[in-house]
């Protein structure tokens, strides 16, 4: 699986194009996806799916233009009501074509993207696992974790972080900021290495 990152939108969201053979999926299009569309066309990639790790506006702003390329939109349905919030929409965001539940599998060329339910930042937050990589949205960042006061839940976030800690993956690709490794986060991230207790979140 190949990965191309774009930083787009008002909150500098990491938007990822995952592609294998001539098929692609886009994760978290948080703004104008013109550059993403040009990349897809320039590499003769068929866009199968647009995936949002959660429903906050900065992860769904570019969904509609990508759907017009013939893709299906996937989102955990617990986050549908979050999409119209925190942004003055010119048009309503599109309805998801399917529910991203835990264990959902997405085939892209010769690779499979597996959905991992990781609620906490929002109730419908998910992460994507493919090969030795995990795309964590706003659940886990380099050196910190996502907030839970915009439609989330602290206890669920802690449970999700513990679940991620047990995965056999290497690279962590978050929704904002730099990539990292799971080993580095388990070692140095105070939310994962036990330095901070649940009352400190």
Phi and psi restraints in degrees (value plus and minus 20) as a CYANA .aco file:
   2 UNK   PHI    -118.7   -78.7
   2 UNK   PSI     129.1   169.1
   3 UNK   PHI    -150.9  -110.9
   3 UNK   PSI     110.0   150.0
   4 UNK   PHI    -142.5  -102.5
   4 UNK   PSI     106.6   146.6
   5 UNK   PHI    -123.2   -83.2
   5 UNK   PSI     117.0   157.0
   6 UNK   PHI    -142.5  -102.5
   6 UNK   PSI     119.5   159.5
   7 UNK   PHI    -126.3   -86.3
   7 UNK   PSI      93.0   133.0
   8 UNK   PHI    -158.8  -118.8
   8 UNK   PSI     143.2   183.2
   9 UNK   PHI      67.7   107.7
   9 UNK   PSI     153.3   193.3
  10 UNK   PHI     -86.0   -46.0
  10 UNK   PSI     -42.5    -2.5
  11 UNK   PHI    -132.9   -92.9
  11 UNK   PSI       2.1    42.1
  12 UNK   PHI      30.7    70.7
  12 UNK   PSI      36.9    76.9
  13 UNK   PHI     -97.3   -57.3
  13 UNK   PSI     117.8   157.8
  14 UNK   PHI     -97.6   -57.6
  14 UNK   PSI      93.7   133.7
  15 UNK   PHI    -126.9   -86.9
  15 UNK   PSI     107.6   147.6
  16 UNK   PHI    -134.3   -94.3
  16 UNK   PSI     115.6   155.6
  17 UNK   PHI    -123.7   -83.7
  17 UNK   PSI      99.4   139.4
  18 UNK   PHI    -125.1   -85.1
  18 UNK   PSI     107.8   147.8
  19 UNK   PHI    -163.7  -123.7
  19 UNK   PSI     125.3   165.3
  20 UNK   PHI    -167.3  -127.3
  20 UNK   PSI     116.0   156.0
  21 UNK   PHI      34.8    74.8
  21 UNK   PSI    -144.9  -104.9
  22 UNK   PHI    -131.4   -91.4
  22 UNK   PSI      -0.1    39.9
  23 UNK   PHI    -133.5   -93.5
  23 UNK   PSI     132.6   172.6
  24 UNK   PHI    -166.6  -126.6
  24 UNK   PSI     135.5   175.5
  25 UNK   PHI    -149.3  -109.3
  25 UNK   PSI     132.6   172.6
  26 UNK   PHI    -136.3   -96.3
  26 UNK   PSI     109.9   149.9
  27 UNK   PHI    -128.2   -88.2
  27 UNK   PSI     108.1   148.1
  28 UNK   PHI      39.3    79.3
  28 UNK   PSI      43.8    83.8
  29 UNK   PHI     -97.6   -57.6
  29 UNK   PSI      74.6   114.6
  30 UNK   PHI    -112.4   -72.4
  30 UNK   PSI      -4.2    35.8
  31 UNK   PHI    -194.2  -154.2
  31 UNK   PSI    -182.6  -142.6
  32 UNK   PHI     -78.2   -38.2
  32 UNK   PSI      98.1   138.1
  33 UNK   PHI    -114.3   -74.3
  33 UNK   PSI       5.3    45.3
  34 UNK   PHI     -75.8   -35.8
  34 UNK   PSI     -65.8   -25.8
  35 UNK   PHI     -83.0   -43.0
  35 UNK   PSI     -56.6   -16.6
  36 UNK   PHI     -84.8   -44.8
  36 UNK   PSI     -65.4   -25.4
  37 UNK   PHI     -83.0   -43.0
  37 UNK   PSI     -61.9   -21.9
  38 UNK   PHI     -82.5   -42.5
  38 UNK   PSI     -58.2   -18.2
  39 UNK   PHI     -84.8   -44.8
  39 UNK   PSI     -63.8   -23.8
  40 UNK   PHI     -81.1   -41.1
  40 UNK   PSI     -66.8   -26.8
  41 UNK   PHI     -87.9   -47.9
  41 UNK   PSI     -60.0   -20.0
  42 UNK   PHI     -86.1   -46.1
  42 UNK   PSI     -43.3    -3.3
  43 UNK   PHI    -128.7   -88.7
  43 UNK   PSI      -7.8    32.2
  44 UNK   PHI      33.2    73.2
  44 UNK   PSI      25.3    65.3
  45 UNK   PHI    -119.1   -79.1
  45 UNK   PSI     114.1   154.1
  46 UNK   PHI    -108.6   -68.6
  46 UNK   PSI      96.3   136.3
  47 UNK   PHI    -102.0   -62.0
  47 UNK   PSI      94.2   134.2
  48 UNK   PHI    -109.5   -69.5
  48 UNK   PSI     -62.6   -22.6
  49 UNK   PHI    -161.0  -121.0
  49 UNK   PSI     128.6   168.6
  50 UNK   PHI    -133.6   -93.6
  50 UNK   PSI     104.7   144.7
  51 UNK   PHI    -138.9   -98.9
  51 UNK   PSI     111.6   151.6
  52 UNK   PHI    -132.5   -92.5
  52 UNK   PSI     108.6   148.6
  53 UNK   PHI     -88.8   -48.8
  53 UNK   PSI     -41.7    -1.7
  54 UNK   PHI    -183.9  -143.9
  54 UNK   PSI     157.1   197.1
  55 UNK   PHI    -114.1   -74.1
  55 UNK   PSI     -15.1    24.9
  56 UNK   PHI     -83.2   -43.2
  56 UNK   PSI     127.6   167.6
  57 UNK   PHI     -75.6   -35.6
  57 UNK   PSI     -54.7   -14.7
  58 UNK   PHI     -97.5   -57.5
  58 UNK   PSI     -10.9    29.1
  59 UNK   PHI    -143.7  -103.7
  59 UNK   PSI     -18.4    21.6
  60 UNK   PHI    -151.1  -111.1
  60 UNK   PSI     -22.7    17.3
  61 UNK   PHI     -76.9   -36.9
  61 UNK   PSI     -54.9   -14.9
  62 UNK   PHI    -116.8   -76.8
  62 UNK   PSI      -7.1    32.9
  63 UNK   PHI     -84.9   -44.9
  63 UNK   PSI     -67.2   -27.2
  64 UNK   PHI     -79.9   -39.9
  64 UNK   PSI     -67.8   -27.8
  65 UNK   PHI     -81.3   -41.3
  65 UNK   PSI     -52.3   -12.3
  66 UNK   PHI     -94.8   -54.8
  66 UNK   PSI     -54.3   -14.3
  67 UNK   PHI     -81.4   -41.4
  67 UNK   PSI     -53.0   -13.0
  68 UNK   PHI     -89.0   -49.0
  68 UNK   PSI     -30.3     9.7
  69 UNK   PHI    -104.1   -64.1
  69 UNK   PSI     -17.7    22.3
  70 UNK   PHI      80.9   120.9
  70 UNK   PSI     -10.8    29.2
  71 UNK   PHI    -107.4   -67.4
  71 UNK   PSI     138.4   178.4
  72 UNK   PHI    -115.9   -75.9
  72 UNK   PSI     126.4   166.4
  73 UNK   PHI    -121.3   -81.3
  73 UNK   PSI     106.2   146.2
  74 UNK   PHI    -138.6   -98.6
  74 UNK   PSI     111.9   151.9
  75 UNK   PHI    -175.2  -135.2
  75 UNK   PSI     124.2   164.2
  76 UNK   PHI     -85.8   -45.8
  76 UNK   PSI     108.8   148.8
  77 UNK   PHI     -87.1   -47.1
  77 UNK   PSI     -34.9     5.1
  78 UNK   PHI     -84.2   -44.2
  78 UNK   PSI     -36.5     3.5
  79 UNK   PHI    -125.6   -85.6
  79 UNK   PSI     -14.6    25.4
  80 UNK   PHI     -77.7   -37.7
  80 UNK   PSI     -61.8   -21.8
  81 UNK   PHI     -91.8   -51.8
  81 UNK   PSI     -34.2     5.8
  82 UNK   PHI     -98.7   -58.7
  82 UNK   PSI     -45.2    -5.2
  83 UNK   PHI     -78.1   -38.1
  83 UNK   PSI     -61.8   -21.8
  84 UNK   PHI     -97.4   -57.4
  84 UNK   PSI     -25.5    14.5
  85 UNK   PHI    -105.5   -65.5
  85 UNK   PSI     138.7   178.7
  86 UNK   PHI      45.3    85.3
  86 UNK   PSI      -2.8    37.2
  87 UNK   PHI    -177.3  -137.3
  87 UNK   PSI     121.7   161.7
  88 UNK   PHI    -105.8   -65.8
  88 UNK   PSI      69.6   109.6
  89 UNK   PHI     -90.6   -50.6
  89 UNK   PSI     114.7   154.7
  90 UNK   PHI     -96.1   -56.1
  90 UNK   PSI     -50.5   -10.5
  91 UNK   PHI    -164.7  -124.7
  91 UNK   PSI     133.5   173.5
  92 UNK   PHI     -85.5   -45.5
  92 UNK   PSI     123.0   163.0
  93 UNK   PHI     -84.4   -44.4
  93 UNK   PSI     133.8   173.8
  94 UNK   PHI     -91.4   -51.4
  94 UNK   PSI     134.0   174.0
  95 UNK   PHI     -95.7   -55.7
  95 UNK   PSI     120.6   160.6
  96 UNK   PHI     -82.7   -42.7
  96 UNK   PSI     126.8   166.8
  97 UNK   PHI    -105.3   -65.3
  97 UNK   PSI     -38.3     1.7
  98 UNK   PHI    -179.7  -139.7
  98 UNK   PSI     141.4   181.4
  99 UNK   PHI    -115.1   -75.1
  99 UNK   PSI     101.3   141.3
 100 UNK   PHI    -101.5   -61.5
 100 UNK   PSI      67.3   107.3
 101 UNK   PHI    -113.5   -73.5
 101 UNK   PSI     143.2   183.2
 102 UNK   PHI     -77.1   -37.1
 102 UNK   PSI     110.9   150.9
 103 UNK   PHI      70.1   110.1
 103 UNK   PSI     -27.2    12.8
 104 UNK   PHI     -79.1   -39.1
 104 UNK   PSI     114.7   154.7
 105 UNK   PHI    -136.7   -96.7
 105 UNK   PSI     117.5   157.5
 106 UNK   PHI    -142.8  -102.8
 106 UNK   PSI      98.2   138.2
 107 UNK   PHI    -111.0   -71.0
 107 UNK   PSI     108.8   148.8
 108 UNK   PHI    -149.6  -109.6
 108 UNK   PSI      85.8   125.8
 109 UNK   PHI      37.8    77.8
 109 UNK   PSI    -141.8  -101.8
 110 UNK   PHI    -113.6   -73.6
 110 UNK   PSI     -14.6    25.4
 111 UNK   PHI    -137.0   -97.0
 111 UNK   PSI     142.0   182.0
 112 UNK   PHI    -144.8  -104.8
 112 UNK   PSI     109.5   149.5
 113 UNK   PHI    -119.7   -79.7
 113 UNK   PSI     104.8   144.8
 114 UNK   PHI    -129.1   -89.1
 114 UNK   PSI     114.8   154.8
 115 UNK   PHI    -107.3   -67.3
 115 UNK   PSI     112.4   152.4
 116 UNK   PHI    -139.4   -99.4
 116 UNK   PSI      99.2   139.2
 117 UNK   PHI     -89.6   -49.6
 117 UNK   PSI     100.6   140.6
 118 UNK   PHI    -154.8  -114.8
 118 UNK   PSI      42.4    82.4
 119 UNK   PHI     -86.9   -46.9
 119 UNK   PSI     139.8   179.8
 120 UNK   PHI     125.3   165.3
 120 UNK   PSI     -77.2   -37.2
 121 UNK   PHI     -81.8   -41.8
 121 UNK   PSI     -65.4   -25.4
 122 UNK   PHI    -155.0  -115.0
 122 UNK   PSI     148.2   188.2
 123 UNK   PHI     -91.4   -51.4
 123 UNK   PSI     -40.3    -0.3
 124 UNK   PHI    -128.7   -88.7
 124 UNK   PSI      -6.1    33.9
 125 UNK   PHI     -82.1   -42.1
 125 UNK   PSI     117.6   157.6
 126 UNK   PHI    -151.6  -111.6
 126 UNK   PSI     139.7   179.7
 127 UNK   PHI    -139.3   -99.3
 127 UNK   PSI     139.3   179.3
 128 UNK   PHI    -137.7   -97.7
 128 UNK   PSI     106.5   146.5
 129 UNK   PHI    -130.4   -90.4
 129 UNK   PSI     106.5   146.5
 130 UNK   PHI    -163.7  -123.7
 130 UNK   PSI     103.1   143.1
 131 UNK   PHI      34.1    74.1
 131 UNK   PSI    -142.3  -102.3
 132 UNK   PHI    -122.7   -82.7
 132 UNK   PSI       2.7    42.7
 133 UNK   PHI    -139.8   -99.8
 133 UNK   PSI     129.8   169.8
 134 UNK   PHI    -151.8  -111.8
 134 UNK   PSI     110.1   150.1
 135 UNK   PHI    -119.8   -79.8
 135 UNK   PSI      89.5   129.5
 136 UNK   PHI    -118.9   -78.9
 136 UNK   PSI     -18.5    21.5
 137 UNK   PHI      36.0    76.0
 137 UNK   PSI    -150.9  -110.9
 138 UNK   PHI    -124.7   -84.7
 138 UNK   PSI       1.6    41.6
 139 UNK   PHI    -100.2   -60.2
 139 UNK   PSI     -67.2   -27.2
 140 UNK   PHI    -154.2  -114.2
 140 UNK   PSI     107.0   147.0
 141 UNK   PHI    -135.5   -95.5
 141 UNK   PSI     152.4   192.4
 142 UNK   PHI     -87.5   -47.5
 142 UNK   PSI      93.4   133.4
 143 UNK   PHI      63.8   103.8
 143 UNK   PSI     -23.8    16.2
 144 UNK   PHI    -177.5  -137.5
 144 UNK   PSI    -191.7  -151.7
 145 UNK   PHI    -155.8  -115.8
 145 UNK   PSI     151.0   191.0
 146 UNK   PHI     -95.7   -55.7
 146 UNK   PSI     134.0   174.0
 147 UNK   PHI     -95.0   -55.0
 147 UNK   PSI     141.4   181.4
 148 UNK   PHI    -145.2  -105.2
 148 UNK   PSI      -7.7    32.3
 149 UNK   PHI    -117.9   -77.9
 149 UNK   PSI      -7.2    32.8
 150 UNK   PHI    -141.5  -101.5
 150 UNK   PSI      35.8    75.8
 151 UNK   PHI      77.7   117.7
 151 UNK   PSI      -0.5    39.5
 152 UNK   PHI    -136.1   -96.1
 152 UNK   PSI    -177.8  -137.8
 153 UNK   PHI    -178.6  -138.6
 153 UNK   PSI     103.9   143.9
 154 UNK   PHI     -82.0   -42.0
 154 UNK   PSI     -66.6   -26.6
 155 UNK   PHI     -83.4   -43.4
 155 UNK   PSI     -59.5   -19.5
 156 UNK   PHI     -86.6   -46.6
 156 UNK   PSI     -57.5   -17.5
 157 UNK   PHI     -82.3   -42.3
 157 UNK   PSI     -64.6   -24.6
 158 UNK   PHI     -80.5   -40.5
 158 UNK   PSI     -63.7   -23.7
 159 UNK   PHI     -81.7   -41.7
 159 UNK   PSI     -59.9   -19.9
 160 UNK   PHI     -87.6   -47.6
 160 UNK   PSI     -60.2   -20.2
 161 UNK   PHI     -83.5   -43.5
 161 UNK   PSI     -59.3   -19.3
 162 UNK   PHI     -84.8   -44.8
 162 UNK   PSI     -55.0   -15.0
 163 UNK   PHI     -87.2   -47.2
 163 UNK   PSI     -63.0   -23.0
 164 UNK   PHI     -83.4   -43.4
 164 UNK   PSI     -59.7   -19.7
 165 UNK   PHI     -76.3   -36.3
 165 UNK   PSI     -50.3   -10.3
 166 UNK   PHI    -106.8   -66.8
 166 UNK   PSI     -22.1    17.9
 167 UNK   PHI     -95.6   -55.6
 167 UNK   PSI     132.1   172.1
 168 UNK   PHI    -116.6   -76.6
 168 UNK   PSI      46.7    86.7
 169 UNK   PHI    -145.3  -105.3
 169 UNK   PSI     144.8   184.8
 170 UNK   PHI    -129.7   -89.7
 170 UNK   PSI     -89.9   -49.9
 171 UNK   PHI    -103.8   -63.8
 171 UNK   PSI     116.2   156.2
 172 UNK   PHI    -130.7   -90.7
 172 UNK   PSI     101.1   141.1
 173 UNK   PHI    -135.9   -95.9
 173 UNK   PSI      82.1   122.1
 174 UNK   PHI    -106.7   -66.7
 174 UNK   PSI     154.7   194.7
 175 UNK   PHI     -96.8   -56.8
 175 UNK   PSI     -35.5     4.5
 176 UNK   PHI    -167.5  -127.5
 176 UNK   PSI     130.0   170.0
 177 UNK   PHI      60.8   100.8
 177 UNK   PSI    -186.4  -146.4
 178 UNK   PHI    -100.4   -60.4
 178 UNK   PSI     134.7   174.7
 179 UNK   PHI     -94.5   -54.5
 179 UNK   PSI     146.7   186.7
 180 UNK   PHI    -173.4  -133.4
 180 UNK   PSI    -189.4  -149.4
 181 UNK   PHI    -140.4  -100.4
 181 UNK   PSI     134.6   174.6
 182 UNK   PHI     -85.8   -45.8
 182 UNK   PSI     -56.8   -16.8
 183 UNK   PHI     -80.1   -40.1
 183 UNK   PSI     -63.4   -23.4
 184 UNK   PHI     -83.7   -43.7
 184 UNK   PSI     -61.4   -21.4
 185 UNK   PHI     -88.9   -48.9
 185 UNK   PSI     -61.4   -21.4
 186 UNK   PHI     -83.5   -43.5
 186 UNK   PSI     -50.1   -10.1
 187 UNK   PHI    -101.9   -61.9
 187 UNK   PSI     -63.6   -23.6
 188 UNK   PHI    -137.4   -97.4
 188 UNK   PSI     -36.1     3.9
 189 UNK   PHI     -96.8   -56.8
 189 UNK   PSI      97.8   137.8
 190 UNK   PHI     -83.6   -43.6
 190 UNK   PSI     -38.7     1.3
 191 UNK   PHI    -102.2   -62.2
 191 UNK   PSI     -33.5     6.5
 192 UNK   PHI    -134.0   -94.0
 192 UNK   PSI     -44.0    -4.0
 193 UNK   PHI    -115.5   -75.5
 193 UNK   PSI     -12.3    27.7
 194 UNK   PHI      69.6   109.6
 194 UNK   PSI     -22.4    17.6
 195 UNK   PHI     -84.7   -44.7
 195 UNK   PSI     -59.7   -19.7
 196 UNK   PHI    -123.4   -83.4
 196 UNK   PSI     113.8   153.8
 197 UNK   PHI    -108.1   -68.1
 197 UNK   PSI     154.3   194.3
 198 UNK   PHI     -81.4   -41.4
 198 UNK   PSI     -46.8    -6.8
 199 UNK   PHI     -95.4   -55.4
 199 UNK   PSI     -31.6     8.4
 200 UNK   PHI    -113.2   -73.2
 200 UNK   PSI     -27.4    12.6
